[in-house]
Amino acid sequence: MSGKLLKSGIIVSTMTLLSRVLGLLRDVVVANLMGAGAAADVFFFANKIPNFLRRLFAEGAFAQAFIPVLSEVKHQGEFSDLRLFIARVAGSLGVIVTLVTLVGVIGSPLLAALFGTGWFVEYLNDGPGADKYLLASSMLKITFPYLLFVSLTGLSGAILNTLNRFAVAAFTPVLLNVAIIGCAIWLAPQFEQPAFALAWGVFLGGVLQLVFQLPFLYRAGVLVKPQWGWRDPQVQKVRKLMIPALFGVSVGQLNLLFDTLIASFLMTGSISWLYYSDRLLEFPLGLFGIAIATVILPTLSSNHVTKDDAAFAGNMDWAVKMVCILGIPAATGLAVLAEPMLLTIFQRGAFTPQDATMASYSLIAYSTGLLSFMLVKVLAPGFFSRQDTKTPVKFGIWCMAANMVFNLVLAIPFGYVGLATATAMSSSLNALLLYITLHRQGVYRVSNHTLSLVLRIVLASVAMAATLLYLTPPIADWLSRSLADKALLLGGLIGVGGLTFFVVLLILGVRPRDYRGHVDVRGA
């Protein structure tokens, strides 16, 4: 099974790579258009709120509750039962999200005041930040409907993933990036405030993503007419599982919104610096962590339905092993090359070298938690696949409280960098709690083989970091180079770093077979 998972993981990672590359290109276009100024802060703010709810209604809480039940219906019922279940879930979800979307559009001034309190206070006092509040209120009316489209897209993607058609859902985000890039290039010149063009790009991207997936659902025989099914037993089961999952997923998103609220009181640019550094962090997180989590949840759900505990533990161990192989060197590279990366990718137009320097500080802070972010993505399915959504919620609440404390303690002396550090710390706490509980429940214990491999990965990452630190020229040298020279040098450093990492692993005895599944899951 691990070989099949590896193949599925490669497919999802490849499609995700395309999406992330276009996502970086999108951010380059946005940085060139608006830099890290007030308008950029507002756009990222207006985009963050519907994305927060997307995590609840789309690939987050909903997927965690829906996929295990869908797997159960698929294995235990007829195909007609599967179609009926999908129709009733689609109808129920569609009605609820439509109502939430309408409330969000109408109540956008209240949302802007709630999550951008610093700007709202400026507005009430006729301060310099008053325009930010007014702009955010208007922009939310355009970006909020994205929630409706992406929620239905998330439903479609969850269905296709359960049917082992991972490539479609993984490719879909490409269309959002294309829409935003297109609007930034061709629509922005038509607006006095270019940020509105980006907001319309988000709206258009949501429509394109949903429409793209419909033919694939039709071919799979699961494109059905939505029905209201609130009292259907299986829909009720999803609801029951989703309620605690909503709290669990919302914990992390509420932390991000809390960060945004605090950042609205900090210097102009804080939200943008956090955004640009987070975007670079999201590249390996999406490419590796989310890709592996995407393929592991349906598989673990099937293992649970068929009561194959050995396969369940083995697949969990494979997922942990893969995120360590990919996440530890990625975090090391991000930390060492933070400023050169930001200078190369974003520094042009309205995005200044100073912006790159400021964003590099938060990127270094975020990178310390990259492995933890990835581990949470693959450990949480160990609970969700067994239809246990309460345990991750409990830990999530603890970690949210911890994050708020970390924020208040660290934001005063370190500003936005303290917010990034607090996020990394709370994620590490979450990953630790999830693993300890799985271990105590006897569900999963990390294998001796994986522990040995992780030690060698750490040693190889240290060797890679030393090599990069030795070869990387001073920042003044980066600033004097052309964009082409920067790109060539950065690409060369990444290549040398990756080569160093894998050569050291080879010297330490790691072979290709170590990347596949391992049967020894008895633990250390």
TAKACOR-V635933 format. One record per residue. N is the residue number from 0. RES is the residue in one letter. PSI is psi in radians with two decimals (999 if undefined). OMEGA is omega in whole degrees, 0 to 359 (* if undefined). Layout:
BEGIN
n=(N N)
res=(RES RES)
psi=(PSI PSI)
omega=(OMEGA OMEGA)
END
This chain:
BEGIN
n=(0 1 2 3 4 5 6 7 8 9 10 11 12 13 14 15 16 17 18 19 20 21 22 23 24 25 26 27 28 29 30 31 32 33 34 35 36 37 38 39 40 41 42 43 44 45 46 47 48 49 50 51 52 53 54 55 56 57 58 59 60 61 62 63 64 65 66 67 68 69 70 71 72 73 74 75 76 77 78 79 80 81 82 83 84 85 86 87 88 89 90 91 92 93 94 95 96 97 98 99 100 101 102 103 104 105 106 107 108 109 110 111 112 113 114 115 116 117 118 119 120 121 122 123 124 125 126 127 128 129 130 131 132 133 134 135 136 137 138 139 140 141 142 143 144 145 146 147 148 149 150 151 152 153 154 155 156 157 158 159 160 161 162 163 164 165 166 167 168 169 170 171 172 173 174 175 176 177 178 179 180 181 182 183 184 185 186 187 188 189 190 191 192 193 194 195 196 197 198 199 200 201 202 203 204 205 206 207 208 209 210 211 212 213 214 215 216 217 218 219 220 221 222 223 224 225 226 227 228 229 230 231 232 233 234 235 236 237 238 239 240 241 242 243 244 245 246 247 248 249 250 251 252 253 254 255 256 257 258 259 260 261 262 263 264 265 266 267 268 269 270 271 272 273 274 275 276 277 278 279 280 281 282 283 284 285 286 287 288 289 290 291 292 293 294 295 296 297 298 299 300 301 302 303 304 305 306 307 308 309 310 311 312 313 314 315 316 317 318 319 320 321 322 323 324 325 326 327 328 329 330 331 332 333 334 335 336 337 338 339 340 341 342 343 344 345 346 347 348 349 350 351 352 353 354 355 356 357 358 359 360 361 362 363 364 365 366 367 368 369 370 371 372 373 374 375 376 377 378 379 380 381 382 383 384 385 386 387 388 389 390 391 392 393 394 395 396 397 398 399 400 401 402 403 404 405 406 407 408 409 410 411 412 413 414 415 416 417 418 419 420 421 422 423 424 425 426 427 428 429 430 431 432 433 434 435 436 437 438 439 440 441 442 443 444 445 446 447 448 449 450 451 452 453 454 455 456 457 458 459 460 461 462 463 464 465 466 467 468 469 470 471 472 473 474 475 476 477 478 479 480 481 482 483 484 485 486 487 488 489 490 491 492 493 494 495 496 497 498 499 500 501 502 503 504 505 506 507 508 509 510 511 512 513 514 515 516 517 518 519 520 521 522 523)
res=(M S G K L L K S G I I V S T M T L L S R V L G L L R D V V V A N L M G A G A A A D V F F F A N K I P N F L R R L F A E G A F A Q A F I P V L S E V K H Q G E F S D L R L F I A R V A G S L G V I V T L V T L V G V I G S P L L A A L F G T G W F V E Y L N D G P G A D K Y L L A S S M L K I T F P Y L L F V S L T G L S G A I L N T L N R F A V A A F T P V L L N V A I I G C A I W L A P Q F E Q P A F A L A W G V F L G G V L Q L V F Q L P F L Y R A G V L V K P Q W G W R D P Q V Q K V R K L M I P A L F G V S V G Q L N L L F D T L I A S F L M T G S I S W L Y Y S D R L L E F P L G L F G I A I A T V I L P T L S S N H V T K D D A A F A G N M D W A V K M V C I L G I P A A T G L A V L A E P M L L T I F Q R G A F T P Q D A T M A S Y S L I A Y S T G L L S F M L V K V L A P G F F S R Q D T K T P V K F G I W C M A A N M V F N L V L A I P F G Y V G L A T A T A M S S S L N A L L L Y I T L H R Q G V Y R V S N H T L S L V L R I V L A S V A M A A T L L Y L T P P I A D W L S R S L A D K A L L L G G L I G V G G L T F F V V L L I L G V R P R D Y R G H V D V R G A)
psi=(-0.61 -0.56 -0.72 -0.69 -0.72 -0.75 -0.79 -0.69 -0.66 -0.73 -0.86 -0.72 -0.67 -0.81 -0.67 -0.63 -0.79 -0.77 -0.75 -0.66 -0.80 -0.55 -0.72 -0.71 -0.71 -0.78 -0.57 -0.76 -0.75 -0.75 -0.71 -0.61 -0.71 -0.21 -2.37 0.60 -2.92 -0.76 -0.65 -0.78 -0.76 -0.74 -0.81 -0.62 -0.86 -0.44 -0.47 -0.62 -0.89 -0.51 -0.55 -0.83 -0.50 -0.70 -0.44 -0.86 -0.25 -1.90 -0.09 -1.87 -0.72 -0.84 -0.69 -0.53 -0.62 -0.79 -0.78 -0.71 -0.70 -0.72 -0.70 -0.80 -0.70 -0.73 -0.52 -0.23 -3.08 2.91 -0.57 -0.61 -0.68 -0.79 -0.72 -0.73 -0.78 -0.73 -0.75 -0.61 -0.77 -0.74 -0.77 -0.81 -0.75 -0.78 -0.81 -0.82 -0.58 -0.77 -0.75 -0.70 -0.78 -0.75 -0.72 -0.72 -0.81 -0.69 0.39 -0.65 -0.65 -0.73 -0.72 -0.64 -0.63 -0.81 -0.17 0.94 -0.66 -0.72 -0.66 -0.69 -0.72 -0.69 -0.77 -0.54 0.21 0.68 3.13 -0.32 0.13 -0.68 -0.54 -0.74 -0.80 -0.71 -0.72 -0.71 -0.76 -0.72 -0.57 -0.54 -0.45 -0.72 -0.45 -0.67 -0.28 -0.55 -0.77 -0.87 -0.75 -0.45 -0.78 -0.57 -0.72 -0.68 -0.82 -0.76 -0.69 -0.68 -0.82 -0.66 -0.69 -0.49 0.22 0.56 1.30 -0.50 -0.65 -0.91 -0.61 -0.54 -0.48 -0.74 -0.32 -0.65 -0.59 -0.78 -0.72 -0.73 -0.77 -0.73 -0.79 -0.77 -0.62 -0.65 -0.82 -0.49 -0.57 -0.69 -0.28 -0.16 2.48 -0.62 1.81 -0.41 -0.52 -0.57 -0.68 -0.67 -0.72 -0.51 -0.68 -0.80 -0.89 -0.69 -0.66 -0.75 -0.81 -0.71 -0.75 -0.82 -0.64 -0.64 -0.33 -0.77 -0.58 -0.63 -0.69 -0.80 -0.56 -0.08 0.33 0.28 1.78 2.82 2.15 2.50 2.60 2.11 0.68 -0.56 0.11 2.35 -0.73 -0.64 -0.69 -0.62 -0.73 -0.77 -0.77 -0.70 -0.53 -0.53 -0.92 -0.57 -0.59 -0.78 -0.71 -0.86 -0.66 -0.39 -0.91 -0.71 -0.64 -0.61 -0.74 -0.71 -0.61 -0.68 -0.76 -0.72 -0.83 -0.73 -0.45 -0.28 -0.20 -3.12 2.62 2.32 -0.33 -0.81 -0.71 -0.74 -0.73 -0.67 -0.86 -0.67 -0.66 -0.62 -0.70 -0.63 -0.67 -0.37 -1.04 -0.53 -0.79 -0.69 -0.64 -1.02 -0.93 -0.61 -0.79 -0.72 -0.60 -0.74 -0.36 -0.57 -0.88 -0.62 -0.81 -0.64 -0.71 -0.72 -0.69 -0.74 -0.71 0.02 0.66 1.46 -0.62 -0.76 -0.66 -0.89 -0.68 -0.71 -0.61 -0.76 -0.67 -0.75 -0.77 -0.76 -0.77 -0.71 -0.50 -0.75 -0.66 -0.61 -0.68 -0.88 -0.57 -0.76 -0.71 -0.79 -0.71 -0.72 -0.76 -0.66 0.37 -1.00 -0.76 -0.68 -0.84 -0.67 -0.71 -0.76 -0.73 -0.40 1.65 2.83 -2.19 -0.15 1.96 2.87 -0.60 -0.70 -0.72 -0.73 -0.81 -0.74 -0.49 -0.56 -0.78 -0.53 -0.72 -0.74 -0.79 -0.67 -0.45 -0.33 0.07 -0.84 -0.69 -0.73 -0.76 -0.70 -0.67 -0.70 -0.59 -0.34 -0.65 -0.69 -0.36 -0.42 -0.84 -0.68 -0.43 0.23 0.57 1.66 -0.16 -0.69 -0.86 -0.54 -0.79 -0.81 -0.63 -0.69 -0.75 -0.77 -0.56 -0.77 -0.74 -0.71 -0.68 -0.69 -0.81 -0.73 -0.86 -0.61 -0.71 -0.44 -0.54 -0.88 -0.49 0.00 -2.39 -0.48 -0.61 -0.61 -0.75 -0.71 -0.72 -0.71 -0.75 -0.72 -0.77 -0.59 -0.67 -0.70 -0.71 -0.82 -0.71 -0.77 -0.72 -0.79 -0.77 -0.72 -0.77 -0.67 -0.81 -0.57 -0.14 0.27 -0.77 2.28 2.28 2.36 2.75 -0.68 -0.77 -0.68 -0.77 -0.72 -0.72 -0.71 -0.76 -0.57 -0.72 -0.79 -0.74 -0.61 -0.65 -0.77 -0.70 -0.76 -0.76 -0.71 -0.79 -0.72 -0.63 -0.66 -0.39 2.16 2.88 2.74 -0.62 -0.58 -0.68 -0.73 -0.47 -0.16 2.75 2.92 -0.73 -0.74 -0.73 -0.80 -0.75 -0.77 -0.78 -0.79 -0.70 -0.73 -0.75 -0.72 -0.80 -0.71 -0.80 -0.73 -0.76 -0.77 -0.88 -0.53 -0.76 -0.70 -0.72 -0.75 -0.61 0.07 0.16 2.29 2.85 -0.57 -0.39 -0.29 -0.19 -3.06 2.73 2.41 -0.28 1.65 0.47 -0.31 2.92 999)
omega=(181 176 177 177 179 179 179 179 178 179 181 180 179 178 179 178 178 180 182 178 177 176 176 177 176 181 175 180 180 180 179 183 189 180 179 182 185 181 178 178 183 179 180 176 183 178 185 184 176 177 174 179 176 180 179 188 183 190 183 185 182 181 181 178 187 186 177 179 178 177 179 179 181 184 189 183 176 180 177 177 179 180 180 179 179 180 183 175 180 180 182 179 182 180 183 183 176 178 179 180 179 178 181 180 181 184 183 177 179 178 179 179 184 186 174 188 180 179 181 177 176 179 181 183 182 180 183 181 183 181 179 180 181 179 180 179 181 185 179 179 180 185 187 179 175 180 181 183 185 177 177 174 178 176 180 180 179 178 181 178 179 176 178 175 190 189 185 182 181 180 188 181 176 185 176 180 178 181 181 179 180 180 178 183 189 184 184 180 181 184 173 176 185 181 180 177 178 178 177 175 176 179 181 179 178 179 182 182 181 182 182 187 185 179 180 174 180 180 179 178 184 173 188 177 182 177 172 185 186 184 175 183 181 176 176 178 176 178 182 179 186 184 176 178 176 179 182 181 183 179 180 180 176 176 179 178 176 175 181 179 180 182 179 176 182 183 176 183 184 180 181 179 176 181 184 178 177 180 177 177 182 181 177 180 179 184 184 187 183 179 180 179 180 183 186 184 178 181 178 178 177 177 181 180 181 177 178 185 181 178 179 181 179 179 174 182 177 182 179 179 183 180 176 179 185 187 183 177 179 179 179 180 179 181 184 185 186 184 175 178 182 177 182 187 190 191 175 180 183 181 189 173 178 176 179 179 181 180 181 180 180 177 177 179 179 186 178 180 184 180 179 176 182 180 177 181 183 178 180 176 175 175 184 182 177 179 173 180 184 184 177 178 180 179 180 179 177 183 176 178 179 181 179 177 178 180 184 180 188 184 182 180 189 177 184 177 176 178 179 179 179 179 179 181 182 177 178 177 180 180 180 180 179 182 181 181 176 179 182 179 181 181 181 172 183 185 176 180 181 177 178 180 180 178 180 176 179 179 179 179 176 178 178 180 179 179 181 179 180 187 184 180 178 182 178 179 178 183 182 184 173 180 180 179 179 182 179 181 179 178 178 179 178 179 179 179 178 179 178 182 184 176 178 176 179 178 181 173 179 182 181 181 180 179 180 182 179 188 182 181 182 178 182 *)
END
